[in-house]
Amino acid sequence: MAIMTPRPLEKNKQYNDGCAAAHAMDLIGERWALLVARELMLGPKRFSDIKRDLHGISANVLTQRLEELERLGIVVRRQLPRPAAFQVYDLTEWGRELEPVFQTLGRWAVRSPFKGPGPMSVNSLMMSFATMFNPSLAKGVTARIALTLEGEPCHVIIARQAISAARGTIPDPDVEVTASTEDIAELVYNGARLPDWLKRPGITVSGNPQILARLPDFLPMPTPANLG
């Protein structure tokens, strides 16, 4: 494993403010930094995979952000063992503690009347489920959903008024779905009707599709903020 000794930020890159929130912005306030962390939140990735999932980031900027986050002790580089034998980036244990920060930011920002549509990476979509899940609406519900999103195996498990959304496969799913992240977002968050949704090209479903119809019930969108 390649471990870089954490080093503090340069003085000219700090807010010079004693507030801990200001120091958080010292650490992750650079453009793209927080989204790079998001793309590592569900497990390690290669450089090329991170770049693919962050629409619009250049290779140079991604290199800079990864180096900065590694220098600050938020990201770590490591070499996978053979037969893979390639380098990946991962969050440190401290870096992974950013997950509730994403959830709080997401719940706050989704109420913005200025938020428009845009592409969602696999990590972004899967993390949104934990962010938007309302346990009080899932009492008595058990569901095991296997997803293949953009070619990547993922899953969602709802049980005991909790949700788990992660990369990887699960045994004995109630329903198996192959779709794009855009298609899933349309069904869960944007009111697509299941009968019409199932007819979309590129979507395949086996098992009980009615489980999918219930997902929006557990992931309600909050009302827009009142700016008056």
C-alpha positions in Angstrom: 0.0 0.0 0.0 1.3 3.5 -0.9 0.8 5.7 2.1 1.7 9.3 2.0 2.5 11.1 5.3 -0.3 13.7 5.8 0.9 17.3 5.6 -1.0 20.5 6.4 -2.2 22.9 3.8 -0.2 25.8 2.6 -1.0 29.0 4.4 -2.2 30.8 1.3 -4.8 28.0 0.8 -6.4 28.4 4.2 -9.3 30.6 5.4 -7.3 31.5 8.5 -10.6 31.1 10.5 -10.8 29.2 13.8 -14.2 27.7 13.0 -14.0 24.0 12.4 -16.5 24.3 9.5 -14.0 26.8 7.9 -11.3 24.2 8.3 -13.5 21.6 6.6 -13.6 24.0 3.6 -9.8 24.2 3.8 -9.7 20.4 3.4 -12.5 19.7 0.9 -13.6 23.1 -0.4 -11.6 23.0 -3.7 -13.7 22.4 -6.8 -14.3 18.7 -7.4 -12.7 17.6 -4.1 -16.0 16.6 -2.4 -17.2 14.8 -5.5 -14.0 12.8 -5.7 -14.6 11.7 -2.1 -18.2 10.8 -3.1 -16.9 8.5 -5.9 -14.8 6.6 -3.4 -17.5 6.3 -0.7 -18.7 2.9 -1.8 -15.3 1.4 -2.3 -12.0 1.8 -4.1 -11.7 2.9 -7.7 -9.1 3.2 -10.4 -8.2 6.7 -11.7 -10.0 6.0 -15.0 -13.2 5.0 -13.3 -13.3 8.1 -11.1 -12.7 10.3 -14.2 -15.5 8.5 -16.1 -18.0 9.1 -13.3 -17.1 12.7 -12.8 -18.5 14.4 -15.9 -16.4 17.3 -17.0 -13.3 16.9 -14.8 -10.0 16.9 -16.6 -7.2 14.4 -16.0 -5.0 17.1 -14.7 -7.5 18.4 -12.2 -8.4 14.9 -11.0 -4.7 14.2 -10.5 -4.3 17.4 -8.4 -7.4 16.7 -6.3 -6.3 13.1 -5.5 -2.8 14.2 -4.6 -4.2 16.9 -2.3 -6.7 14.6 -0.6 -4.0 12.0 -0.2 -1.6 14.6 1.3 -4.3 15.6 3.8 -5.0 12.0 4.9 -8.4 11.7 3.3 -7.5 9.4 0.4 -5.0 6.6 0.2 -3.5 4.9 -2.8 -3.0 1.1 -2.9 -2.0 -1.7 -5.2 -4.5 -4.5 -5.7 -3.0 -8.0 -5.4 -2.6 -10.2 -8.5 -4.2 -11.1 -10.8 -5.7 -7.5 -10.8 -2.4 -5.8 -9.9 -3.5 -2.3 -10.6 -3.5 0.9 -8.5 -6.7 2.1 -6.9 -7.7 5.1 -4.7 -9.7 4.6 -1.5 -10.9 6.7 1.4 -9.2 6.5 4.7 -11.3 5.6 7.7 -11.4 9.3 8.5 -12.3 10.2 4.9 -15.2 7.7 5.0 -16.7 9.7 7.9 -17.7 12.2 5.3 -20.8 10.1 4.4 -23.2 11.7 6.8 -21.9 15.1 5.6 -23.1 14.1 2.1 -26.4 13.0 3.4 -27.0 16.3 5.3 -25.9 18.4 2.3 -28.1 16.3 -0.1 -31.2 16.7 2.1 -30.6 20.4 2.4 -29.7 21.1 -1.3 -32.5 19.0 -2.9 -34.9 21.6 -1.5 -33.3 24.3 -3.6 -35.7 25.7 -6.2 -32.7 26.2 -8.5 -31.7 22.5 -8.6 -32.0 21.3 -12.2 -31.6 17.8 -13.8 -28.2 16.4 -14.5 -26.4 13.1 -14.8 -25.9 10.9 -11.7 -23.1 8.5 -11.3 -23.7 5.1 -9.8 -22.3 6.2 -6.5 -24.4 9.4 -6.5 -27.6 7.5 -7.1 -26.9 4.7 -4.6 -25.9 7.2 -1.9 -29.1 9.2 -2.6 -31.2 6.3 -1.5 -29.7 6.4 2.0 -30.0 10.2 2.0 -33.7 10.2 1.1 -34.9 7.1 2.9 -37.7 7.7 5.4 -37.8 4.7 7.8 -41.2 5.6 9.2 -42.7 4.8 5.7 -41.1 1.4 5.4 -42.5 -0.3 8.5 -42.9 -4.0 7.9 -41.3 -3.8 4.4 -38.6 -6.2 3.3 -37.1 -6.0 -0.2 -34.0 -7.3 -1.9 -33.2 -5.5 -5.2 -30.3 -6.5 -7.4 -29.3 -3.7 -9.8 -27.0 -3.6 -12.8 -26.3 0.1 -13.3 -24.2 1.2 -16.2 -22.8 -2.3 -16.2 -21.9 -2.3 -12.5 -23.6 -4.7 -10.1 -25.2 -3.0 -7.1 -28.0 -3.8 -4.7 -30.6 -2.3 -2.4 -31.9 -4.0 0.8 -34.8 -2.7 2.8 -35.4 -4.4 6.1 -36.3 -3.5 9.7 -37.0 0.1 8.6 -33.5 0.6 7.3 -31.9 0.7 3.9 -28.6 -0.5 2.6 -27.5 0.6 -0.9 -24.1 -0.6 -2.0 -22.0 -2.0 -4.9 -21.8 -5.7 -5.4 -24.2 -8.7 -5.8 -26.6 -10.2 -3.4 -28.1 -13.8 -3.3 -31.8 -14.4 -3.8 -33.0 -11.0 -4.8 -36.7 -10.4 -5.0 -36.2 -8.5 -8.3 -33.3 -8.0 -10.7 -33.0 -4.9 -12.8 -30.7 -3.7 -15.5 -31.0 0.0 -16.2 -29.2 3.3 -16.5 -28.9 5.6 -13.5 -31.0 8.1 -15.4 -33.8 5.5 -15.8 -33.7 4.6 -12.1 -33.8 8.2 -11.0 -36.8 8.8 -13.3 -38.7 6.0 -11.6 -37.7 6.8 -8.0 -37.6 10.6 -8.0 -39.3 12.0 -11.1 -42.7 10.2 -11.1 -42.3 7.8 -14.0 -45.2 5.3 -14.1 -44.0 1.7 -13.8 -45.9 0.2 -16.8 -44.5 2.9 -19.1 -41.1 2.7 -17.5 -40.8 -1.1 -18.1 -41.2 -0.4 -21.8 -38.1 1.8 -22.0 -35.3 0.5 -24.2 -32.4 -0.9 -22.3 -34.4 -1.8 -19.2 -34.7 -5.5 -18.2 -36.5 -6.8 -15.1 -36.9 -10.3 -13.7 -38.8 -11.2 -10.5 -41.4 -9.0 -8.9 -41.4 -5.5 -10.5 -44.1 -4.2 -8.1 -41.3 -3.8 -5.5 -39.9 -1.1 -7.8 -43.2 0.7 -7.9 -43.0 1.1 -4.1 -39.5 2.5 -4.0 -40.7 6.2 -4.4 -42.9 5.7 -1.3 -39.9 5.1 0.9 -37.7 7.8 -0.8 -40.0 10.9 -0.8 -38.7 14.2 -2.1 -39.0 17.1 0.3 -40.9 20.2 -0.5 -38.9 23.1 -2.0 -37.5 25.7 0.4 -39.6 28.8 0.9 -37.4 31.7 -0.1 -39.8 34.4 1.0 
